[in-house]
Amino acid sequence: MKEKPKVVAEDPFKDLSAYDNKKRKAAIIFAFIGVFIWFMKVMFL
């Protein structure tokens, strides 16, 4: 029985412009900060 070679998925974000990459990074950072603030409120308030 032969195993199929693993197919490496292409990076879906490789075609983004520099501005779109900055927006994506900013959105990810903003989401992490939001989750962190929510977690602190839940834990300590």
BELKATA-V948114 format. One record per residue. RES is the residue in one small letter. PSI is psi in whole degrees, -180 to 180 (NA if undefined). OMEGA is omega in whole degrees, 0 to 359 (NA if undefined). Layout:
res=(RES;RES)
psi=(PSI;PSI)
omega=(OMEGA;OMEGA)
This chain:
res=(m;k;e;k;p;k;v;v;a;e;d;p;f;k;d;l;s;a;y;d;n;k;k;r;k;a;a;i;i;f;a;f;i;g;v;f;i;w;f;m;k;v;m;f;l)
psi=(126;135;143;141;144;135;124;123;141;151;116;-12;7;-23;3;150;170;-40;-42;-35;-40;-42;-40;-45;-41;-40;-39;-45;-44;-41;-42;-41;-42;-44;-40;-45;-43;-44;-43;-40;-42;-40;-38;-3;NA)
omega=(184;177;177;177;181;179;179;180;178;178;182;184;185;183;181;176;180;180;179;177;178;179;180;179;179;180;179;179;179;179;179;178;179;179;179;179;178;180;180;179;181;185;192;179;NA)
